[in-house]
Amino acid sequence: TICKGAFNLLSCRRVGGRSFLEADMEVQCGSSEYLIWALGLGVPSLLVYGVGIPAYYFLRMLRLKREGKLAGARAVYGFLFSGYSEERWWYELWNSTRKALFTGLTIVLTPMGPAMQSWGALLLLAGYIAAFAGASPYVQPWLNTLERDALSTDAMTLFLGLALFLNATNAADARSDVLAMVLTLVIVAINFWFVVRVVLALRSHSAYG
């Protein structure tokens, strides 16, 4: 939430040849007021909360890992590495970083429209899927499969949603109502499948099943 607010203090939109703060169109980007908000609050918040806290925990846990004491510090750091394999103790910190990046990119690209937002989100998701496929971080194999399906569902929803948006913004002669209907049904079907997938996985593997 703090990172989202910080990115909002940096995102600008051009109107009539001038650039204004997306969160408050009365503030012109480049003005002293904008610099106070951006440099005085936005950038420090990102450095402290978006970079500083994950970096602090990473360095602390890395030191404990090298000393062979990380497992013994479970009472303090267990919320960050429990459930992950011993070699992937850092993955929860990566999750925090990727969420901040995802939020920041979508906010920064807001002035460029939904198409660019979707494109940027797809680019990040492709990187996330590649990183996850290489890491397979969870101890339980079914959790690895479930998160892979979640990321794939996100990527397919964004991809098809982008196609739906581009079709809707086409000229009347190039627009296809049939394509829009098909894309909508496929998006709903994919997300419905994933919900069923989650329920079945929890019934089969969770202690609450």
PASEBA-1860 file (N, C-alpha, C; in nm, 3 decimals):
! residues 209
1> TICKGAFN> 0.082/-0.120/0.000/0.000/0.000/0.000/0.086/0.126/0.000 ~ 0.193/0.122/0.079/0.282/0.239/0.085/0.353/0.258/-0.049 ~ 0.398/0.148/-0.110/0.464/0.158/-0.240/0.369/0.212/-0.346 ~ 0.243/0.169/-0.340/0.144/0.218/-0.436/0.126/0.368/-0.420 ~ 0.115/0.415/-0.296/0.103/0.558/-0.272/0.225/0.634/-0.319 ~ 0.344/0.576/-0.300/0.467/0.642/-0.342/0.474/0.654/-0.494 ~ 0.437/0.547/-0.563/0.436/0.553/-0.710/0.333/0.655/-0.760 ~ 0.222/0.670/-0.689/0.122/0.769/-0.728/0.177/0.912/-0.721
9> LLSCRRVG> 0.275/0.933/-0.633/0.337/1.065/-0.620/0.439/1.092/-0.730 ~ 0.469/0.993/-0.812/0.568/1.008/-0.918/0.506/1.004/-1.058 ~ 0.388/0.945/-1.070/0.327/0.923/-1.201/0.265/1.052/-1.254 ~ 0.300/1.088/-1.376/0.251/1.212/-1.438/0.174/1.182/-1.567 ~ 0.084/1.272/-1.602/0.006/1.260/-1.725/0.016/1.392/-1.802 ~ 0.038/1.381/-1.935/0.047/1.500/-2.019/-0.092/1.541/-2.067 ~ -0.124/1.668/-2.046/-0.252/1.725/-2.089/-0.223/1.861/-2.153 ~ -0.261/1.876/-2.280/-0.241/2.004/-2.348/-0.095/2.045/-2.355
17> GRSFLEAD> -0.007/1.948/-2.370/0.135/1.980/-2.382/0.206/1.999/-2.249 ~ 0.135/1.992/-2.138/0.196/2.006/-2.006/0.174/1.879/-1.925 ~ 0.262/1.855/-1.830/0.259/1.733/-1.752/0.209/1.762/-1.611 ~ 0.109/1.681/-1.568/0.050/1.701/-1.436/0.057/1.570/-1.357 ~ 0.057/1.584/-1.225/0.058/1.468/-1.138/-0.070/1.389/-1.154 ~ -0.058/1.259/-1.180/-0.176/1.175/-1.203/-0.270/1.176/-1.084 ~ -0.217/1.178/-0.963/-0.299/1.172/-0.842/-0.367/1.304/-0.810 ~ -0.314/1.416/-0.861/-0.371/1.548/-0.836/-0.338/1.637/-0.954
25> MEVQCGSS> -0.435/1.653/-1.043/-0.411/1.724/-1.169/-0.389/1.874/-1.150 ~ -0.399/1.924/-1.028/-0.368/2.064/-1.001/-0.219/2.087/-0.979 ~ -0.145/1.977/-0.964/-0.001/1.988/-0.940/0.072/1.959/-1.071 ~ 0.150/2.055/-1.119/0.223/2.037/-1.243/0.357/1.970/-1.215 ~ 0.385/1.864/-1.290/0.511/1.794/-1.272/0.628/1.886/-1.310 ~ 0.728/1.886/-1.228/0.841/1.977/-1.248/0.832/2.101/-1.161 ~ 0.715/2.125/-1.104/0.699/2.239/-1.014/0.764/2.209/-0.880 ~ 0.782/2.314/-0.800/0.843/2.295/-0.668/0.755/2.207/-0.579
33> EYLIWALG> 0.622/2.220/-0.591/0.533/2.138/-0.511/0.548/1.990/-0.547 ~ 0.556/1.962/-0.678/0.575/1.823/-0.721/0.706/1.767/-0.670 ~ 0.814/1.845/-0.680/0.944/1.798/-0.635/0.945/1.770/-0.486 ~ 0.872/1.852/-0.410/0.864/1.829/-0.265/0.797/1.695/-0.237 ~ 0.683/1.671/-0.304/0.612/1.545/-0.282/0.692/1.426/-0.335 ~ 0.748/1.442/-0.456/0.819/1.330/-0.520/0.950/1.297/-0.448 ~ 1.033/1.399/-0.429/1.165/1.377/-0.371/1.161/1.372/-0.218 ~ 1.061/1.439/-0.160/1.054/1.441/-0.015/0.980/1.324/0.045
41> LGVPSLLV> 0.887/1.265/-0.032/0.807/1.156/0.022/0.805/1.032/-0.068 ~ 0.782/1.053/-0.198/0.768/0.939/-0.289/0.894/0.854/-0.299 ~ 1.006/0.917/-0.337/1.131/0.843/-0.354/1.180/0.783/-0.221 ~ 1.181/0.860/-0.110/1.224/0.799/0.017/1.136/0.681/0.058 ~ 1.005/0.688/0.034/0.917/0.576/0.068/0.953/0.452/-0.010 ~ 0.980/0.469/-0.140/1.020/0.354/-0.222/1.153/0.296/-0.177 ~ 1.247/0.384/-0.143/1.378/0.337/-0.101/1.371/0.264/0.033 ~ 1.288/0.315/0.125/1.280/0.255/0.258/1.194/0.129/0.255
49> YGVGIPAY> 1.071/0.141/0.201/0.976/0.030/0.209/0.988/-0.066/0.091 ~ 1.008/-0.012/-0.029/1.014/-0.098/-0.146/1.147/-0.170/-0.162 ~ 1.256/-0.104/-0.120/1.391/-0.162/-0.135/1.454/-0.194/-0.001 ~ 1.444/-0.100/0.092/1.516/-0.112/0.219/1.476/-0.231/0.304 ~ 1.345/-0.249/0.326/1.299/-0.358/0.413/1.331/-0.495/0.354 ~ 1.298/-0.522/0.226/1.338/-0.653/0.170/1.489/-0.674/0.172 ~ 1.566/-0.567/0.143/1.712/-0.580/0.143/1.765/-0.611/0.283 ~ 1.707/-0.546/0.384/1.749/-0.570/0.522/1.725/-0.715/0.562
57> YFLRMLRL> 1.604/-0.765/0.535/1.573/-0.904/0.571/1.658/-1.001/0.490 ~ 1.683/-0.969/0.363/1.765/-1.057/0.280/1.906/-1.070/0.336 ~ 1.967/-0.958/0.373/2.103/-0.961/0.425/2.110/-1.032/0.560 ~ 2.011/-1.008/0.645/2.008/-1.076/0.775/1.995/-1.228/0.758 ~ 1.903/-1.268/0.670/1.881/-1.410/0.650/1.997/-1.474/0.576 ~ 2.060/-1.401/0.485/2.176/-1.453/0.414/2.290/-1.482/0.511 ~ 2.311/-1.392/0.606/2.416/-1.414/0.705/2.386/-1.538/0.790 ~ 2.261/-1.550/0.834/2.223/-1.667/0.913/2.234/-1.796/0.832
65> KREGKLAG> 2.198/-1.788/0.703/2.207/-1.905/0.617/2.352/-1.951/0.603 ~ 2.443/-1.856/0.583/2.584/-1.891/0.567/2.643/-1.947/0.696 ~ 2.588/-1.904/0.808/2.636/-1.953/0.938/2.565/-2.081/0.979 ~ 2.469/-2.125/0.900/2.394/-2.246/0.932/2.297/-2.229/1.047 ~ 2.253/-2.107/1.070/2.166/-2.078/1.184/2.024/-2.035/1.144 ~ 1.993/-2.038/1.014/1.864/-1.987/0.970/1.749/-2.070/1.024 ~ 1.762/-2.202/1.022/1.655/-2.289/1.073/1.631/-2.263/1.221 ~ 1.737/-2.233/1.296/1.722/-2.205/1.438/1.657/-2.071/1.467
73> ARAVYGFL> 1.652/-1.985/1.366/1.590/-1.853/1.383/1.446/-1.852/1.330 ~ 1.384/-1.969/1.324/1.249/-1.980/1.269/1.149/-1.894/1.346 ~ 1.167/-1.880/1.476/1.074/-1.801/1.556/1.070/-1.655/1.511 ~ 1.181/-1.607/1.454/1.189/-1.467/1.409/1.161/-1.455/1.259 ~ 1.223/-1.542/1.179/1.217/-1.528/1.034/1.133/-1.637/0.965 ~ 1.073/-1.723/1.044/1.000/-1.835/0.984/0.886/-1.792/0.894 ~ 0.825/-1.677/0.923/0.715/-1.631/0.838/0.761/-1.598/0.697 ~ 0.893/-1.585/0.676/0.947/-1.553/0.545/0.993/-1.677/0.467
81> FSGYSEER> 1.034/-1.783/0.539/1.088/-1.897/0.464/1.015/-2.029/0.489 ~ 0.921/-2.033/0.582/0.848/-2.158/0.606/0.766/-2.195/0.482 ~ 0.772/-2.320/0.445/0.699/-2.368/0.327/0.785/-2.372/0.202 ~ 0.898/-2.301/0.204/0.988/-2.302/0.089/1.101/-2.402/0.111 ~ 1.160/-2.451/0.003/1.271/-2.543/0.016/1.392/-2.471/0.077 ~ 1.484/-2.548/0.128/1.599/-2.490/0.199/1.680/-2.397/0.108 ~ 1.689/-2.430/-0.020/1.767/-2.348/-0.113/1.691/-2.223/-0.158 ~ 1.560/-2.218/-0.134/1.479/-2.105/-0.181/1.424/-2.022/-0.064
89> WWYELWNS> 1.506/-2.009/0.040/1.466/-1.934/0.158/1.435/-1.786/0.127 ~ 1.486/-1.737/0.017/1.472/-1.597/-0.022/1.345/-1.569/-0.101 ~ 1.265/-1.669/-0.132/1.159/-1.651/-0.233/1.049/-1.555/-0.187 ~ 1.017/-1.554/-0.058/0.912/-1.463/-0.011/0.955/-1.317/-0.028 ~ 1.084/-1.290/-0.011/1.135/-1.154/-0.034/1.124/-1.118/-0.181 ~ 1.150/-1.215/-0.268/1.131/-1.193/-0.411/0.984/-1.164/-0.442 ~ 0.893/-1.237/-0.376/0.751/-1.212/-0.395/0.714/-1.069/-0.359 ~ 0.768/-1.019/-0.248/0.740/-0.881/-0.207/0.792/-0.782/-0.310
97> TRKALFTG> 0.911/-0.809/-0.362/0.972/-0.719/-0.461/0.892/-0.719/-0.590 ~ 0.853/-0.836/-0.636/0.780/-0.843/-0.764/0.643/-0.777/-0.755 ~ 0.579/-0.786/-0.636/0.450/-0.719/-0.619/0.466/-0.568/-0.626 ~ 0.574/-0.517/-0.564/0.601/-0.374/-0.569/0.629/-0.330/-0.713 ~ 0.707/-0.409/-0.786/0.736/-0.378/-0.925/0.610/-0.378/-1.010 ~ 0.525/-0.478/-0.988/0.401/-0.489/-1.065/0.311/-0.368/-1.040 ~ 0.296/-0.333/-0.912/0.213/-0.217/-0.876/0.270/-0.090/-0.936 ~ 0.402/-0.073/-0.923/0.465/0.048/-0.973/0.452/0.064/-1.123
105> LTIVLTPM> 0.472/-0.045/-1.196/0.465/-0.036/-1.342/0.325/-0.001/-1.389 ~ 0.224/-0.064/-1.329/0.087/-0.035/-1.373/0.049/0.110/-1.344 ~ 0.100/0.166/-1.234/0.070/0.305/-1.201/0.144/0.400/-1.294 ~ 0.272/0.371/-1.317/0.353/0.457/-1.404/0.299/0.457/-1.547 ~ 0.246/0.343/-1.592/0.195/0.334/-1.729/0.049/0.376/-1.742 ~ -0.015/0.415/-1.631/-0.155/0.458/-1.637/-0.180/0.568/-1.739 ~ -0.095/0.673/-1.745/-0.120/0.779/-1.844/-0.114/0.731/-1.988 ~ -0.050/0.619/-2.014/-0.037/0.568/-2.151/-0.154/0.481/-2.193
113> GPAMQSWG> -0.247/0.454/-2.102/-0.366/0.381/-2.138/-0.361/0.234/-2.102 ~ -0.478/0.169/-2.108/-0.488/0.027/-2.068/-0.404/-0.067/-2.153 ~ -0.387/-0.036/-2.282/-0.310/-0.126/-2.368/-0.165/-0.133/-2.321 ~ -0.105/-0.018/-2.291/0.033/-0.018/-2.245/0.045/-0.078/-2.106 ~ -0.055/-0.056/-2.021/-0.055/-0.119/-1.889/-0.055/-0.271/-1.902 ~ -0.140/-0.322/-1.990/-0.147/-0.467/-2.011/-0.018/-0.521/-2.068 ~ 0.040/-0.446/-2.162/0.167/-0.489/-2.222/0.276/-0.497/-2.116 ~ 0.286/-0.393/-2.031/0.387/-0.393/-1.926/0.365/-0.506/-1.826
121> ALLLLAGY> 0.239/-0.527/-1.789/0.207/-0.634/-1.694/0.241/-0.771/-1.755 ~ 0.213/-0.790/-1.883/0.247/-0.917/-1.949/0.398/-0.938/-1.952 ~ 0.473/-0.830/-1.976/0.617/-0.840/-1.978/0.671/-0.886/-1.843 ~ 0.620/-0.825/-1.735/0.662/-0.865/-1.601/0.619/-1.008/-1.570 ~ 0.495/-1.042/-1.606/0.446/-1.177/-1.578/0.530/-1.284/-1.648 ~ 0.573/-1.255/-1.770/0.659/-1.350/-1.841/0.789/-1.373/-1.762 ~ 0.844/-1.263/-1.710/0.965/-1.276/-1.628/0.939/-1.352/-1.499 ~ 0.823/-1.326/-1.436/0.788/-1.396/-1.312/0.771/-1.546/-1.336
129> IAAFAGAS> 0.704/-1.581/-1.446/0.683/-1.722/-1.477/0.816/-1.792/-1.502 ~ 0.907/-1.724/-1.573/1.038/-1.783/-1.599/1.115/-1.801/-1.468 ~ 1.110/-1.700/-1.380/1.180/-1.709/-1.252/1.121/-1.820/-1.166 ~ 0.989/-1.831/-1.166/0.925/-1.935/-1.086/0.957/-2.074/-1.139 ~ 0.954/-2.089/-1.271/0.984/-2.219/-1.330/1.125/-2.264/-1.296 ~ 1.218/-2.170/-1.290/1.355/-2.204/-1.256/1.374/-2.232/-1.108 ~ 1.291/-2.169/-1.023/1.309/-2.182/-0.878/1.233/-2.301/-0.819 ~ 1.108/-2.322/-0.863/1.019/-2.422/-0.801/1.037/-2.420/-0.649
137> PYVQPWLN> 0.998/-2.310/-0.583/1.045/-2.283/-0.447/0.979/-2.364/-0.336 ~ 0.857/-2.414/-0.358/0.784/-2.475/-0.247/0.831/-2.617/-0.218 ~ 0.824/-2.652/-0.092/0.856/-2.789/-0.051/0.753/-2.886/-0.108 ~ 0.626/-2.846/-0.103/0.518/-2.931/-0.153/0.503/-2.914/-0.304 ~ 0.519/-3.020/-0.382/0.508/-3.007/-0.528/0.374/-2.951/-0.574 ~ 0.265/-2.982/-0.504/0.134/-2.935/-0.549/0.122/-2.784/-0.539 ~ 0.195/-2.723/-0.445/0.195/-2.577/-0.435/0.269/-2.514/-0.553 ~ 0.377/-2.578/-0.597/0.447/-2.530/-0.717/0.356/-2.534/-0.839
145> TLERDALS> 0.283/-2.644/-0.852/0.191/-2.658/-0.965/0.080/-2.554/-0.958 ~ 0.027/-2.531/-0.838/-0.083/-2.437/-0.821/-0.040/-2.294/-0.852 ~ 0.078/-2.254/-0.806/0.123/-2.118/-0.835/0.157/-2.101/-0.982 ~ 0.212/-2.205/-1.043/0.237/-2.200/-1.187/0.107/-2.176/-1.262 ~ 0.000/-2.247/-1.222/-0.129/-2.229/-1.287/-0.186/-2.090/-1.260 ~ -0.160/-2.037/-1.140/-0.209/-1.902/-1.107/-0.142/-1.797/-1.195 ~ -0.011/-1.807/-1.209/0.061/-1.711/-1.293/0.020/-1.725/-1.440 ~ 0.000/-1.849/-1.483/-0.043/-1.870/-1.622/-0.182/-1.814/-1.647
153> TDAMTLFL> -0.271/-1.830/-1.547/-0.406/-1.775/-1.559/-0.401/-1.623/-1.567 ~ -0.316/-1.562/-1.484/-0.299/-1.417/-1.490/-0.252/-1.372/-1.628 ~ -0.151/-1.442/-1.680/-0.096/-1.404/-1.809/-0.198/-1.420/-1.922 ~ -0.272/-1.531/-1.923/-0.372/-1.553/-2.026/-0.487/-1.452/-2.016 ~ -0.527/-1.420/-1.893/-0.634/-1.322/-1.875/-0.592/-1.185/-1.929 ~ -0.469/-1.144/-1.898/-0.419/-1.016/-1.948/-0.405/-1.017/-2.100 ~ -0.354/-1.127/-2.153/-0.333/-1.136/-2.297/-0.466/-1.128/-2.373 ~ -0.563/-1.206/-2.328/-0.693/-1.205/-2.394/-0.768/-1.074/-2.366
161> GLALFLNA> -0.749/-1.019/-2.246/-0.811/-0.890/-2.215/-0.756/-0.779/-2.302 ~ -0.625/-0.784/-2.330/-0.565/-0.686/-2.420/-0.625/-0.699/-2.561 ~ -0.642/-0.822/-2.607/-0.706/-0.843/-2.738/-0.849/-0.790/-2.738 ~ -0.920/-0.810/-2.628/-1.057/-0.760/-2.617/-1.061/-0.608/-2.622 ~ -0.966/-0.545/-2.554/-0.959/-0.398/-2.554/-0.926/-0.345/-2.694 ~ -0.828/-0.406/-2.759/-0.789/-0.360/-2.893/-0.903/-0.377/-2.992 ~ -0.977/-0.487/-2.979/-1.092/-0.506/-3.066/-1.198/-0.400/-3.042 ~ -1.221/-0.366/-2.915/-1.323/-0.266/-2.882/-1.286/-0.127/-2.930
169> TNAADARS> -1.156/-0.097/-2.938/-1.112/0.036/-2.980/-1.086/0.044/-3.130 ~ -1.108/-0.065/-3.202/-1.094/-0.061/-3.348/-1.205/0.025/-3.410 ~ -1.181/0.064/-3.534/-1.287/0.130/-3.610/-1.404/0.034/-3.626 ~ -1.522/0.089/-3.649/-1.644/0.008/-3.655/-1.633/-0.106/-3.757 ~ -1.570/-0.079/-3.871/-1.560/-0.181/-3.976/-1.464/-0.293/-3.938 ~ -1.368/-0.264/-3.848/-1.269/-0.365/-3.809/-1.305/-0.436/-3.679 ~ -1.410/-0.390/-3.614/-1.449/-0.446/-3.485/-1.532/-0.572/-3.508 ~ -1.511/-0.673/-3.423/-1.584/-0.799/-3.436/-1.656/-0.831/-3.307
177> DVLAMVLT> -1.789/-0.832/-3.312/-1.867/-0.869/-3.193/-1.853/-1.017/-3.160 ~ -1.837/-1.098/-3.262/-1.819/-1.242/-3.240/-1.687/-1.268/-3.168 ~ -1.581/-1.201/-3.212/-1.452/-1.216/-3.146/-1.459/-1.170/-3.000 ~ -1.527/-1.059/-2.977/-1.541/-1.008/-2.841/-1.613/-1.109/-2.753 ~ -1.717/-1.171/-2.806/-1.792/-1.270/-2.728/-1.705/-1.392/-2.698 ~ -1.632/-1.439/-2.800/-1.546/-1.556/-2.781/-1.438/-1.527/-2.677 ~ -1.374/-1.411/-2.688/-1.269/-1.375/-2.593/-1.323/-1.366/-2.451 ~ -1.441/-1.307/-2.436/-1.503/-1.294/-2.304/-1.532/-1.431/-2.244
185> LVIVAINF> -1.588/-1.520/-2.324/-1.620/-1.654/-2.275/-1.494/-1.732/-2.237 ~ -1.389/-1.715/-2.316/-1.264/-1.785/-2.286/-1.203/-1.733/-2.157 ~ -1.207/-1.600/-2.136/-1.154/-1.541/-2.013/-1.231/-1.594/-1.892 ~ -1.363/-1.596/-1.903/-1.445/-1.647/-1.792/-1.416/-1.795/-1.768 ~ -1.402/-1.873/-1.875/-1.377/-2.017/-1.862/-1.242/-2.043/-1.796 ~ -1.140/-1.969/-1.835/-1.007/-1.989/-1.777/-1.008/-1.960/-1.628 ~ -1.071/-1.850/-1.588/-1.074/-1.813/-1.447/-1.163/-1.907/-1.366 ~ -1.272/-1.955/-1.427/-1.357/-2.053/-1.359/-1.280/-2.183/-1.338
193> WFVVRVVL> -1.206/-2.224/-1.442/-1.124/-2.345/-1.430/-1.025/-2.332/-1.316 ~ -0.963/-2.213/-1.302/-0.864/-2.197/-1.196/-0.929/-2.202/-1.058 ~ -1.047/-2.144/-1.043/-1.116/-2.151/-0.914/-1.144/-2.297/-0.877 ~ -1.192/-2.374/-0.974/-1.217/-2.517/-0.950/-1.087/-2.587/-0.917 ~ -0.981/-2.550/-0.987/-0.849/-2.609/-0.963/-0.803/-2.584/-0.820 ~ -0.823/-2.464/-0.770/-0.784/-2.430/-0.632/-0.865/-2.512/-0.532 ~ -0.996/-2.518/-0.554/-1.083/-2.592/-0.462/-1.044/-2.739/-0.456 ~ -1.019/-2.800/-0.571/-0.981/-2.941/-0.574/-0.845/-2.964/-0.509
201> ALRSHSAY> -0.753/-2.870/-0.531/-0.621/-2.884/-0.470/-0.629/-2.874/-0.318 ~ -0.709/-2.780/-0.268/-0.725/-2.765/-0.124/-0.794/-2.888/-0.063 ~ -0.893/-2.942/-0.133/-0.960/-3.062/-0.083/-0.865/-3.180/-0.076 ~ -0.774/-3.187/-0.169/-0.684/-3.303/-0.176/-0.564/-3.292/-0.083 ~ -0.515/-3.168/-0.060/-0.387/-3.153/0.008/-0.392/-3.070/0.137 ~ -0.488/-2.981/0.149/-0.489/-2.893/0.266/-0.541/-2.964/0.390 ~ -0.491/-2.922/0.505/-0.542/-2.976/0.633/-0.685/-2.935/0.657 ~ -0.729/-2.831/0.587/-0.868/-2.783/0.602/-0.961/-2.847/0.501
209> G> -0.908/-2.938/0.419/-0.990/-3.001/0.316/-1.103/-3.083/0.375
END
